[in-house]
């Protein structure tokens, strides 16, 4: 009520006195003697709300007080000096007062950025204020980091929708913001997971700010974000036998669910900035590839969802016609790498992977025909049916569906992509999922049976790769399927295949 009342007075002397009184009351605020400093978060919020209400009509006076008391105050800088770390000469009361004023300032700035008139904020949120916020991000308290991120994101949003964007595009500020993002995402624990969604939002803004000069290492930031996100997803336990594990799982799942849409938006911004070129899609795919075959199914689920969203954005952003390429050279390798996920042990992974496979074929269709595929075309109708059926737990039914996928891919894939597709399927023998290895080898056998006649030029390298895969593969059913793949090729090119097999070294000759 105090702050609301001050909004309706024009007596400058009284306004300044009451703002001073709010600061004095905040300084005098106390919590339990043994309580950690974090306990000051809520008490300071009440005073910050009062300052926020006052700022609606008297922003200049509130910002002047914040600046003179904390932001420009040398005592804040002195608290980081060498002597401040010597406990025998440290003034605990003074340190606590400085801490309380820091919390009040950060909370007040957070309230002000949402409540004060935007036109006035543009004049009062100076580079000094932004630098102060960035400097305080080194604080160990998580709620302070979240406060700073919320305030920065809100202020950047205001600047970017006005003519004051240059305030945020200075090289030092952008560099400092970039370091903030990398500080969180390079952390090896999940301590900073609660602020991770906000960090991704800030990273997305950074990509926008760097859109013109291309100075930012976008791929480095993307790699860092994906590593932190999927590493935490990898730590989700499928079956927990204790309350601690349940609590940990709940913590991870809550913030990963909040972070997932932000990861998708970040990738969308990256693709749009790079004009959705095949090369930019390659960069994203190369980062996701390892997580798509992670041992933990939760990590695979997240990777499939991100991959699916990435392809959806790519489809919408793709330039077709004379401005874009006429071929999509990644089709074979991308299909070969997603097929194992279509026969994953987890139903969610299988279903999402079928969506990914569908989008890959749709993208290839766009490039090759310069048109978008009609939902009523036969192969899309069949894939939609497979998408609904693939959730079955019946192994025989899953492998029957794998055969259907092999047939559709054989129909839609361009001939120059056949070898890449086969090589990627053979590369899946290292997949952590046994069902995926067996399924991929089954698809390979069926594909070679249908399209082996058109791979005359690649027989030597395919036979070598098949024999090498048989040697490395530890799953008998998969080995048998690969051998049958060789037999399928033999039906088309008996002489070539036999000559290549006879040219191989015998086991004791190696």
Secondary structure, DSSP 8 states (H G I E B T S, - for coil): -HHHHHTT---HHHHHHHHHHHHHHHHH----TTS-GGGHHHHHHHHHHHHHHHHHHHHHHHHHHHIIIIIT-HHHHHTTSSGGG-GGG--HHHHHHHHHHHHHHHHHHHHHHHHS-HHHHHHHS-HHHHHHHHHHTT-S-HHHHHHHHHHHHHHHHHHHTTTTGGGT--HHHHHHHHHHHHHHHT-SSSTTHHHHHHHHHHHHHHHHHTTTT--S-HHHHHHHHHHHHHHHHHT--SS--SHHHHHHHHHHHHHHHHHHHHHHHHHHHHHHHTTT-HHHHHHHHHHHHHHHT-SSHHHHHHHHHHHHHHHHHHHHH---STTS-S--TTHHHHHHHHHHHHT-SSHHHHHHHHHHHHHHHHHHHHHHHSS---TTSHHHHHHHHHHHHTT---HHHHHHHHHHHHHHHHHHS-GGGHHHHHHHHHGGGG-S-HHHHHHHHHHHHHHHHHHGGG-GGGHHHHHHHHHHHHHH---HHHHHHHHHHHHHHHHH-HHHHHHHHHTS--GGG-
